[in-house]
C-alpha cells in the first residue's frame, strides 16, 4: 500500500473517530504504520484462536461462527487478518470503551440508536399472525430509521468503490446465454428429476427377490446412477440447494447389508452430479451484482469446467461392465474397483463446490486451485489432478499476463486481471491538473483479483507493463527479447524468473528513453537554473527589467510585456546557451506564496477554514503573484508533472522574494552613501538606521546563502549521485521527490511556525526599506545637483568656469540638505520609528532562532542548526536567547492558578508584525 493511501485511510479514520488534528496529526500515525508494516502470515492456529476469542465476547456466538464459515466458504481474502485484528481490539478494554463511546456519540448526533437489525427483526410478528395498521406503521418507521442510520455511516470510499465497480460491470462484454439452456432442460448429463425410471411398469419389489438377484439389480442401478440416470430402485431427489449434494432414495425392501454398501457408493454418484452441474451450468448461471443481473462467466471457470474429464470419468466410474455381464461382479468387488475414482470425484466435487459457494471468478478461482494443489502434497494422484486443472484454468490468465509484461497491453474482456486500466486518466492532464496522478492511477492493482501465487510479484507485474506502455505510447515498437511462455507450476520460481527478466528489460528500455533520448537530466538542470536561481546574471537582469512592472497590481500587469522582458533577459545572459530556455514561461498566480503554503499545510487541521479565502479578491502585486512555469512534453511529464512543477514554483517564489528583499536593502545602502557628505551632527542621527540596515542585510544574505549553498546545492549533488545509479523509473520518481521535499523542508516552507516568522521578518525589512527610501529621496545630493544644472546640461557640455564652480555648488547643496536632514532625524518621530523597526526585527529574529533550535532538537533536523551558526556567529543574540529560555522555564514552572494578567500567564510575545510600524 502506498504512503498516500495509508495517509488517506488514517485521515478518514481520524475523521470517523472524531480525533482532532493537534500536535500529533495524520502524518505521525502514517509514519508509524509505514515503519511497522509487516506481512501478516495466517496460520490455522492463529485464525482459530482469534475466531474463538471473538465468539466468546459476542452475544450470539453461533451467528458469528455461521457468518465466519459463510465468508470462509466464499474464499474472502484477508478474512483471517481482519478477525485477528478484531480479536486484538477485543482484548484492549480502553480501545473498546473508546469505540463504544464514539459510536454512541455518532448515533446521538445523527438522531439514531445503536439497536442492531436483528433486534428490529426480532420484533416482527410470527408468520401467519395478524398485525394492526398502527403496529405496521410503527415497524416501518423503525426500519426506515435503522436503514438511514446504516446509510449515513457508509464512508465515501465505499460509495466510490461501489460506483466504480458498477461502472466497470457495465463495460464488461459478457457472452449471451444460449437459448437451449432454457428450451431443452433434458439436454444434460445430470439427473432429470421426475422422469420415469426404466421399466417402471414392471418393477418388482426387491424384497421378493433372492439376495443374489437383489445385488445384481442394485449394481445395474448403480451403473445408471454413475452416468446421471435414475435406476429402478435408486432414485435421485430434487436438489434443496443449487450447489447442494445430490441425495438418493433406496428401495426399503433391499437387504440391509446390501443397502449399507450402496450407501457407501452413492456419495460418488452425488459427487459426479456436482461435477456435471459445474461443467454444464457454471459458465452461464446468473448472479445478482449491485442490483443488476450479471453472468458469472469467467475466462478461468470456462477452461476449468471444460477440462474436467467427463468421458474419462465415465470410463473410470464403470470399469467392470464385462464382469457384470458375466454375472461375476458383486457389490464388494464394485466397491473395490471404484476406490481410485471415488477419490478423484471427491477432489473434483470439492473444487466445484468451493468455486460455486464462493462465487469465485478470476484470480479467486486460481487462488483456490493453487491452495488445493498445495494441500495435496502427500497425495500424488490427487495433486497431479489438481495441477492439471490449475494449469488449464491459468492459461487465459497467463496469456493476459504475457501480453501485459511483454507488450504493455491489457486485454481483459471480463475485468478479472490483476491490473486495471482507468481510461478516464490521460497523459495530457499531467500538465493541467495538480491532483492528476497518471502514473499511479492510470494503471492500478486490484488486490482481490491477484492469485496467491503471484502476490509477491504483483507490484513488479504492474510496473513492468506500465514501463512498456509508456514506451509504446512514445511510438516505439516494444519487443522483449526474453519473451517466453509462462506455464503454471507448483514451483513459483520458474514463472517468477520470467517476470523478473521482463521487468529488467522494461526498466532498461524506459530509462534509456528518458535519460538518453529525452535528456531528462538536461531538463532538470534547466529547471534548476531558473527555478532555483542557479543563473545569477539572468536573475539580476530579469529583476532589473521587470522591477517597475512588478510594482503594479496583478490586474494592471500585461503578461505579454513580462514575456518579452523574460525573453530579453534570457537572450542577453549566459542562459542563452541553455537549449531548453524556450520552454520557460511567466506565470501570474492568483495567490501569494504564504496563502498557497498555508492552504496546503493546514489541510485536515483546525486552521483549514481560516485559509478558505477566495484569492481572486486580494489585490496582489505583481511581485507577490510572479512565478515561472515550464512546458514539458510526454513522457518527461511523468517526472515533471504538475505536482512537481508546483513544488519548484514554491521554492522559486520563496527564493525570488528573498532576493527582492536583498536588492531593496542594497538599494538603501546605495542611497545611504550620500550621508558621507553630511555634517557630523546629521550623520549621527543616521547611525541607528544604518546599523539596523546592516543587521537586516546580514540576516537576508546569510539566509539566502543557507538556502542556496547549504540546502539546494548539497541536495542537488546527492540527487545527481543517485541518478547515476538508478535502475527503474520508480527510483527516478522517488529520488526526485526526495530532492524537492528535502529542499522544501530545509527551506522552512513546510513548517508553518518558522515560515510565518520568516515572512514577518521579510515584511519588516521591506517596510523599513520603503521608509528609508522615502526619507532619503529628498536628500539625494546627486538629484539636487542635477536640478541645479538641469538647464545647462541640456544646452551644452559644462564649461571650464562651470567646472570650477561645481564644488561650491555641491558644498552649498550639501549644506542645505544637511539642514534638511537635521530637521528630519532630530524629530522624535524618526527616532521612534527606527527604534520600533529595531525592536520588531530583533524580537522576530530571536523568536526564529529559538524556534529553529527547538524544532531542530525535537526532530533531529541538524541541517537547520547551520542557520543558527550563520545568523548568530558571534553570539550577539545569545543573551536574548537565554532570556527567552529562562522566561519559558518560568512559565512552565508557574502554578496553574496564576492570574491571567500576570507576567507568566502568556508564552513568548514577539508576535508583532511589520504592519505595526
C-alpha positions, 0 to 999 in steps of 0.5 A: 500500500502506498504512503498516500493511501495509508495517509488517506485511510488514517485521515478518514479514520481520524475523521470517523473517530472524531480525533482532532488534528493537534500536535500529533496529526495524520502524518505521525500515525502514517509514519508509524504504520509505514515503519511497522508494516509487516506481512501478516502470515495466517496460520490455522492456529492463529485464525482459530484462536482469534475466531474463538476469542471473538465468539466468546465476547459476542452475544450470539456466538453461533451467528458469528461462527455461521457468518465466519464459515459463510465468508470462509466458504466464499474464499474472502481474502484477508478474512483471517487478518481482519478477525485477528485484528478484531480479536486484538481490539477485543482484548484492549478494554480502553480501545473498546470503551473508546469505540463504544463511546464514539459510536454512541456519540455518532448515533446521538448526533445523527438522531439514531440508536445503536439497536442492531437489525436483528433486534428490529427483526426480532420484533416482527410478528410470527408468520401467519399472525395478524398485525394492526395498521398502527403496529405496521406503521410503527415497524416501518418507521423503525426500519426506515430509521435503522436503514438511514442510520446504516446509510449515513455511516457508509464512508465515501470510499465505499460509495466510490468503490461501489460506483466504480465497480458498477461502472466497470460491470457495465463495460464488461462484454459478457457472452449471451446465454444460449437459448437451449439452456432454457428450451431443452432442460433434458439436454444434460448429463445430470439427473432429470428429476421426475422422469420415469425410471426404466421399466417402471411398469414392471418393477418388482419389489426387491424384497421378493427377490433372492439376495443374489438377484437383489445385488445384481439389480442394485449394481445395474442401478448403480451403473445408471446412477454413475452416468446421471440416470435414475435406476429402478430402485435408486432414485435421485431427489430434487436438489434443496440447494443449487450447489447442494449434494445430490441425495438418493432414495433406496428401495426399503425392501433391499437387504440391509447389508446390501443397502449399507454398501450402496450407501457407501457408493452413492456419495460418488454418484452425488459427487459426479452430479456436482461435477456435471452441474459445474461443467454444464451450468457454471459458465452461464448461471446468473448472479445478482451484482449491485442490483443488476443481473450479471453472468458469472462467466469467467475466462478461468471457470470456462477452461476449468469446467471444460477440462474436467474429464467427463468421458474419462470419468465415465470410463473410470466410474464403470470399469467392470461392465464385462464382469457384470455381464458375466454375472461375476461382479458383486457389490464388494468387488464394485466397491473395490474397483471404484476406490481410485475414482471415488477419490478423484470425484471427491477432489473434483466435487470439492473444487466445484463446490468451493468455486460455486459457494464462493462465487469465485471468478478470476484470480479467486478461482486460481487462488483456490486451485493453487491452495488445493494443489498445495494441500495435496502434497502427500497425495500424488494422484490427487495433486497431479489432478489438481495441477492439471486443472490449475494449469488449464484454468491459468492459461487465459490468465497467463496469456493476459499476463504475457501480453501485459509484461511483454507488450504493455497491453491489457486485454481483459474482456471480463475485468478479472486481471490483476491490473486495471486500466482507468481510461478516464486518466490521460497523459495530457492532464499531467500538465493541467491538473495538480491532483492528476496522478497518471502514473499511479492511477492510470494503471492500478492493482486490484488486490482481490483479483491477484492469485496467491501465487503471484502476490509477491510479484504483483507490484513488479507485474504492474510496473513492468507493463506500465514501463512498456506502455509508456514506451509504446505510447512514445511510438516505439515498437516494444519487443522483449527479447526474453519473451517466453511462455509462462506455464503454471507450476507448483514451483513459483520460481520458474514463472517468477524468473520470467517476470523478473527478466521482463521487468529488467528489460522494461526498466532498461528500455524506459530509462534509456528513453528518458535519460538518453533520448529525452535528456531528462537530466538536461531538463532538470538542470534547466529547471534548476537554473531558473527555478532555483536561481542557479543563473545569477546574471539572468536573475539580476537582469530579469529583476532589473527589467521587470522591477517597475512592472512588478510594482503594479497590481496583478490586474494592471500587469500585461503578461505579454510585456513580462514575456518579452522582458523574460525573453530579453533577459534570457537572450542577453545572459549566459542562459542563452546557451541553455537549449531548453530556455524556450520552454520557460514561461511567466506565470501570474498566480492568483495567490501569494506564496504564504496563502498557497503554503498555508492552504496546503499545510493546514489541510485536515487541521483546525486552521483549514477554514481560516485559509478558505479565502477566495484569492481572486479578491486580494489585490496582489502585486505583481511581485507577490503573484510572479512565478515561472512555469515550464512546458514539458512534453510526454513522457518527461511529464511523468517526472515533471508533472504538475505536482512537481512543477508546483513544488519548484514554483514554491521554492522559486517564489520563496527564493525570488522574494528573498532576493527582492528583499536583498536588492531593496536593502542594497538599494538603501545602502546605495542611497545611504552613501550620500550621508558621507557628505553630511555634517557630523551632527546629521550623520549621527542621527543616521547611525541607528538606521544604518546599523539596523540596515546592516543587521537586516542585510546580514540576516537576508544574505546569510539566509539566502546563502543557507538556502542556496549553498547549504540546502539546494546545492548539497541536495542537488549533488546527492540527487545527481549521485543517485541518478547515476545509479538508478535502475527503474523509473520508480527510483527516478520518481522517488529520488526526485521527490526526495530532492524537492521535499528535502529542499522544501523542508530545509527551506522552512516552507513546510513548517508553518511556525518558522515560515510565518516568522520568516515572512514577518521578518521579510515584511519588516525589512521591506517596510523599513526599506520603503521608509528609508527610501522615502526619507532619503529621496529628498536628500539625494545630493546627486538629484539636487545637483542635477536640478541645479544644472538641469538647464545647462546640461541640456544646452551644452557640455559644462564649461571650464568656469562651470567646472570650477564652480561645481564644488561650491555648488555641491558644498552649498547643496550639501549644506542645505540638505544637511539642514534638511536632514537635521530637521528630519532625524532630530524629530522624535518621530524618526527616532521612534520609528527606527527604534520600533523597526529595531525592536520588531526585527530583533524580537522576530529574529530571536523568536526564529532562532529559538524556534529553529533550535527547538524544532531542530532538537525535537526532530533531529533536523541538524541541517537547520542548526547551520542557520543558527551558526550563520545568523548568530556567529558571534553570539550577539543574540545569545543573551536574548536567547537565554532570556527567552529560555529562562522566561519559558522555564518560568512559565512552565514552572508557574502554578496553574492558578496564576492570574491571567494578567500576570507576567507568566500567564502568556508564552513568548510575545514577539508576535508583532508584525511589520504592519505595526510600524 
